[in-house]
Amino acid sequence: MSDLYNVASNPHVRAKDSTSRIMLYVIISLLPATAFGIWNFGPRALLLICITIASCVASEYIFNKVTKRKQTISDLSAVVTGLLLALNFPVSLPWWMPIVGGAFAIIVVKCVFGGLGQNFMNPALGARCFMLISFAGQMSNWTYDGVTTATPLALMRQGQAPDVWAEFVGTIPGTIGETSVIALLIGAVFLILVGVIDIKIPGLYIISFVVFISIFGAANGTAINPQYIAGQVCGGGLILGAFFMATDYATSPITPKGKLIYGILLGFLTALFRTFGSMAEGVSYAIIFSNILVPLIERATIPKGFGVEKEKKSKGGEKA
């Protein structure tokens, strides 16, 4: 009976699944995109994935050892962070950079703030943005079939029509795990079916993005048509970010109204960055910025307790 009164730190999962089981589900859901990325970009993609995961797991182990904290690598959260981070890397990245990125994700973004559930932003995306700032050239060097080329989003900025089918299947340049929409959707459906995520945040994100990219694109003089919208949705990291990173338990709202605001904010910022920003992509920065605002969003949308009212004051300053 006493077990009913045990209280643990967040994230609180209202299910029988343990943290390690949930992380295992996430790993399984990412396998289709991972396998396609390795097939699409070759053995070097597998090498970068293995290095990034190893860096994340080793960083967490060493940090816990040095700080004399309980070892937490068995919960698989470091593996998930490493896999997500690797899927956000271009295949041409030098082998040592994933080691730096993995260490930053785990030590700076996750462990320094208390570990799993206490980080203020998604560790994989925090590390990706750090890498984009620190190694901008290498992080934006896209190769496909051994040829350096531009991503579909960059080509769309130049006025070229997107090849939506190629984006949907994944035979395009991009990061290791973002190119194949169909592989990502297979994993997303799996997560929804096992109850790890629901469709609310990803759905609101994508719908609001479509609305705002249409508005901003038209204001920027772009011809808005179904092909352009589909190219924007299928291109870049929108699907990967919407289903696998924007839904992170620790950095997304839990209140119904908070999820609504969060999803719309994500769509607004991504469309804003893609249309008017210096880079063709904007998913990573949109999610991180929204992560930072989550405490304010939850504070503003937390439901009032039944029968609780704000104290009113009379004009004279006394409580009514």
C-alpha positions as CSV (number, residue, x, y, z in Angstrom):
1,M,0.0,0.0,0.0
2,S,2.9,2.4,0.8
3,D,4.0,2.1,-2.9
4,L,1.0,4.3,-3.8
5,Y,2.6,7.2,-2.1
6,N,6.0,7.2,-3.8
7,V,6.6,10.4,-5.7
8,A,9.3,10.7,-8.4
9,S,10.6,13.6,-10.4
10,N,9.1,14.4,-13.8
11,P,8.4,13.3,-16.5
12,H,5.4,11.6,-15.0
13,V,4.1,9.0,-17.5
14,R,0.5,7.9,-16.8
15,A,1.0,4.4,-18.0
16,K,2.4,1.1,-16.9
17,D,5.4,1.5,-19.1
18,S,8.7,2.4,-17.6
19,T,11.0,5.1,-18.9
20,S,13.3,2.5,-20.5
21,R,10.4,0.8,-22.3
22,I,9.2,4.2,-23.7
23,M,12.7,5.0,-24.9
24,L,12.8,1.6,-26.5
25,Y,9.6,2.4,-28.3
26,V,11.1,5.6,-29.6
27,I,14.2,3.8,-30.8
28,I,12.0,1.2,-32.6
29,S,10.0,4.0,-34.2
30,L,13.1,5.6,-35.5
31,L,14.4,2.4,-37.1
32,P,12.6,2.9,-40.5
33,A,14.1,6.4,-40.9
34,T,17.5,5.2,-39.7
35,A,17.6,2.2,-42.1
36,F,16.5,4.4,-45.0
37,G,19.2,6.9,-44.1
38,I,21.9,4.3,-44.1
39,W,20.6,2.9,-47.5
40,N,20.2,6.4,-48.9
41,F,23.6,7.8,-47.9
42,G,25.7,4.6,-47.5
43,P,27.9,3.1,-44.7
44,R,29.2,6.5,-43.6
45,A,25.7,7.3,-42.2
46,L,25.9,4.2,-40.0
47,L,29.4,5.2,-38.8
48,L,28.1,8.7,-37.8
49,I,25.1,7.2,-36.0
50,C,27.2,4.8,-34.0
51,I,29.7,7.5,-33.1
52,T,27.0,9.9,-31.9
53,I,25.2,7.3,-29.8
54,A,28.5,6.1,-28.3
55,S,29.4,9.7,-27.5
56,C,26.1,10.4,-25.7
57,V,26.1,7.2,-23.7
58,A,29.8,7.7,-22.7
59,S,29.2,11.3,-21.8
60,E,26.3,10.4,-19.5
61,Y,28.3,7.5,-17.9
62,I,31.4,9.7,-17.3
63,F,29.3,12.7,-16.0
64,N,27.5,10.4,-13.5
65,K,30.7,8.8,-12.5
66,V,32.5,12.1,-11.9
67,T,29.6,13.7,-10.0
68,K,28.9,10.5,-8.1
69,R,25.3,10.3,-9.3
70,K,23.3,7.1,-9.9
71,Q,24.1,5.7,-13.3
72,T,21.2,6.3,-15.7
73,I,22.4,4.9,-19.0
74,S,20.2,1.9,-18.7
75,D,17.1,4.0,-19.2
76,L,18.1,4.4,-22.9
77,S,17.4,8.1,-22.9
78,A,21.1,8.8,-23.9
79,V,20.7,6.3,-26.8
80,V,17.5,8.1,-28.0
81,T,19.3,11.5,-27.8
82,G,22.3,10.1,-29.7
83,L,20.1,8.6,-32.4
84,L,18.0,11.7,-32.9
85,L,21.1,13.9,-33.0
86,A,22.7,11.7,-35.6
87,L,19.6,11.7,-37.8
88,N,20.0,15.5,-37.8
89,F,23.5,15.4,-39.2
90,P,24.6,15.6,-42.8
91,V,26.4,12.5,-43.9
92,S,29.5,14.5,-44.9
93,L,30.2,15.7,-41.3
94,P,33.7,14.9,-40.1
95,W,33.7,11.9,-37.7
96,W,34.9,13.8,-34.7
97,M,32.1,16.4,-34.7
98,P,29.4,14.0,-33.6
99,I,31.5,13.3,-30.5
100,V,31.5,17.0,-29.7
101,G,27.7,17.2,-30.4
102,G,26.9,14.2,-28.3
103,A,28.9,15.5,-25.3
104,F,27.2,18.9,-25.6
105,A,23.7,17.3,-25.8
106,I,24.2,15.1,-22.7
107,I,26.4,17.2,-20.4
108,V,25.4,20.8,-21.2
109,V,21.7,20.4,-22.1
110,K,20.7,17.4,-20.1
111,C,22.9,16.5,-17.1
112,V,23.9,20.0,-15.9
113,F,20.2,20.7,-15.5
114,G,19.5,17.6,-13.4
115,G,19.1,14.8,-16.0
116,L,16.1,13.2,-17.7
117,G,13.0,15.3,-17.4
118,Q,14.6,18.4,-16.1
119,N,16.2,19.7,-19.3
120,F,14.7,23.0,-20.5
121,M,15.1,22.1,-24.2
122,N,15.3,19.0,-26.3
123,P,18.9,17.8,-25.9
124,A,19.3,16.6,-29.5
125,L,18.0,19.9,-30.9
126,G,20.0,21.9,-28.5
127,A,23.2,20.2,-29.7
128,R,22.2,20.5,-33.3
129,C,21.8,24.3,-33.0
130,F,25.1,24.4,-31.1
131,M,26.7,22.6,-34.0
132,L,25.0,24.9,-36.6
133,I,26.5,27.9,-34.8
134,S,29.9,26.4,-34.2
135,F,30.4,24.5,-37.5
136,A,28.1,26.2,-39.9
137,G,29.9,25.2,-43.1
138,Q,30.2,21.5,-42.2
139,M,26.6,21.3,-40.9
140,S,25.2,22.8,-44.2
141,N,27.4,20.7,-46.6
142,W,24.9,18.5,-48.4
143,T,26.0,15.6,-50.6
144,Y,23.9,13.1,-52.4
145,D,25.3,10.3,-54.6
146,G,28.8,11.8,-54.0
147,V,27.8,15.2,-55.4
148,T,27.5,18.4,-53.4
149,T,24.1,19.9,-53.9
150,A,21.4,22.0,-52.4
151,T,18.4,20.7,-50.4
152,P,14.9,20.9,-51.8
153,L,14.0,23.8,-49.5
154,A,17.0,25.8,-50.7
155,L,16.0,25.1,-54.3
156,M,12.5,26.3,-53.6
157,R,13.9,29.5,-52.3
158,Q,15.5,29.9,-55.6
159,G,12.2,29.6,-57.3
160,Q,12.4,26.0,-58.4
161,A,9.4,23.7,-58.2
162,P,9.8,20.9,-55.6
163,D,9.8,17.2,-56.5
164,V,7.3,16.2,-53.9
165,W,7.4,12.5,-54.7
166,A,11.2,12.4,-54.2
167,E,10.7,14.2,-50.9
168,F,8.0,11.8,-49.8
169,V,10.1,8.7,-50.6
170,G,13.4,10.3,-49.5
171,T,15.7,10.2,-52.5
172,I,16.9,13.8,-51.9
173,P,19.8,15.5,-50.1
174,G,19.4,16.4,-46.4
175,T,20.3,15.1,-43.0
176,I,20.6,11.4,-42.5
177,G,17.1,10.9,-41.0
178,E,14.9,13.6,-42.3
179,T,14.6,12.8,-46.0
180,S,12.1,10.0,-46.1
181,V,8.6,11.2,-45.0
182,I,7.1,7.8,-45.5
183,A,9.7,6.2,-43.2
184,L,9.1,8.8,-40.5
185,L,5.3,8.4,-40.7
186,I,5.6,4.7,-40.2
187,G,7.5,5.4,-37.0
188,A,5.1,8.1,-36.0
189,V,2.1,5.8,-36.4
190,F,3.8,3.2,-34.3
191,L,4.4,5.7,-31.5
192,I,0.7,6.8,-31.6
193,L,-0.5,3.2,-31.6
194,V,1.6,2.3,-28.5
195,G,0.4,5.4,-26.7
196,V,3.8,7.2,-26.4
197,I,2.6,10.3,-28.2
198,D,-0.8,11.6,-29.4
199,I,-1.6,13.4,-32.6
200,K,-2.5,16.8,-31.0
201,I,0.9,18.6,-31.0
202,P,2.2,17.2,-34.3
203,G,-1.2,17.8,-36.0
204,L,-1.5,21.4,-34.7
205,Y,2.1,22.0,-35.7
206,I,1.7,20.8,-39.3
207,I,-1.7,22.4,-39.8
208,S,-0.6,25.8,-38.4
209,F,2.6,25.6,-40.4
210,V,0.6,25.2,-43.6
211,V,-1.6,28.2,-42.7
212,F,1.3,30.5,-41.9
213,I,3.6,29.4,-44.7
214,S,0.8,30.2,-47.1
215,I,0.3,33.6,-45.6
216,F,4.0,34.5,-45.3
217,G,4.8,33.0,-48.7
218,A,2.1,35.1,-50.4
219,A,3.3,38.2,-48.5
220,N,6.8,37.5,-49.8
221,G,5.6,37.2,-53.4
222,T,5.7,33.4,-53.7
223,A,3.1,31.7,-55.8
224,I,1.2,29.5,-53.4
225,N,-0.1,26.3,-54.8
226,P,-0.6,22.7,-53.6
227,Q,2.8,21.6,-54.9
228,Y,4.6,24.4,-53.0
229,I,2.7,23.5,-49.7
230,A,3.4,19.8,-50.1
231,G,7.1,20.6,-50.9
232,Q,7.3,22.7,-47.7
233,V,5.7,20.0,-45.5
234,C,7.7,17.1,-47.0
235,G,11.0,19.0,-47.2
236,G,13.4,19.6,-44.4
237,G,13.0,18.4,-40.9
238,L,9.3,19.2,-40.3
239,I,8.0,15.7,-40.0
240,L,11.0,14.5,-37.9
241,G,10.7,17.5,-35.6
242,A,6.9,17.4,-35.3
243,F,6.5,13.8,-34.3
244,F,9.8,12.9,-32.6
245,M,11.1,16.1,-31.0
246,A,8.3,18.6,-30.4
247,T,6.5,15.8,-28.5
248,D,9.3,15.4,-25.9
249,Y,7.7,14.9,-22.5
250,A,10.0,17.1,-20.6
251,T,9.9,20.1,-23.0
252,S,6.3,20.2,-24.2
253,P,3.2,21.3,-22.3
254,I,0.8,18.9,-20.6
255,T,-2.2,21.1,-20.4
256,P,-4.8,20.9,-23.3
257,K,-4.8,24.7,-23.9
258,G,-1.0,24.7,-23.6
259,K,-0.7,22.0,-26.3
260,L,-2.9,24.1,-28.6
261,I,-0.7,27.3,-28.1
262,Y,2.5,25.3,-28.3
263,G,1.5,23.6,-31.6
264,I,0.4,26.9,-33.2
265,L,3.5,28.7,-32.0
266,L,5.7,25.9,-33.6
267,G,3.9,26.3,-36.9
268,F,4.1,30.1,-36.8
269,L,7.9,30.2,-36.0
270,T,8.8,27.5,-38.5
271,A,7.0,29.3,-41.3
272,L,8.5,32.7,-40.2
273,F,12.0,31.4,-40.2
274,R,11.7,29.5,-43.5
275,T,10.2,32.5,-45.2
276,F,12.2,35.4,-43.8
277,G,15.2,33.8,-42.1
278,S,18.7,33.6,-43.6
279,M,18.4,29.7,-43.7
280,A,16.0,27.7,-45.7
281,E,15.2,25.5,-42.6
282,G,13.7,26.6,-39.3
283,V,12.4,23.6,-37.4
284,S,15.2,23.3,-34.9
285,Y,15.2,26.9,-33.8
286,A,11.3,27.0,-33.7
287,I,11.2,24.0,-31.4
288,I,13.9,25.2,-29.1
289,F,12.4,28.7,-28.8
290,S,9.0,27.1,-28.1
291,N,10.6,24.8,-25.5
292,I,11.9,27.8,-23.6
293,L,8.4,29.3,-23.5
294,V,6.7,26.1,-22.2
295,P,6.9,27.1,-18.5
296,L,5.1,30.3,-19.3
297,I,2.6,28.6,-21.5
298,E,1.8,26.1,-18.8
299,R,1.6,28.8,-16.1
300,A,-1.0,30.7,-18.3
301,T,-3.0,27.6,-19.1
302,I,-3.0,25.5,-15.9
303,P,-6.7,24.7,-15.0
304,K,-8.1,26.3,-11.9
305,G,-9.0,24.1,-9.0
306,F,-12.7,23.5,-8.5
307,G,-14.1,26.3,-6.3
308,V,-10.9,28.4,-6.4
309,E,-11.2,32.1,-7.2
310,K,-8.8,34.9,-7.4
311,E,-8.9,37.2,-4.4
312,K,-10.7,40.3,-5.2
313,K,-9.8,43.7,-3.8
314,S,-12.1,46.6,-3.2
315,K,-11.4,50.0,-4.5
316,G,-9.9,50.9,-1.1
317,G,-7.3,48.2,-1.4
318,E,-9.0,45.8,1.1
319,K,-10.0,42.3,0.2
320,A,-13.6,42.0,-0.7
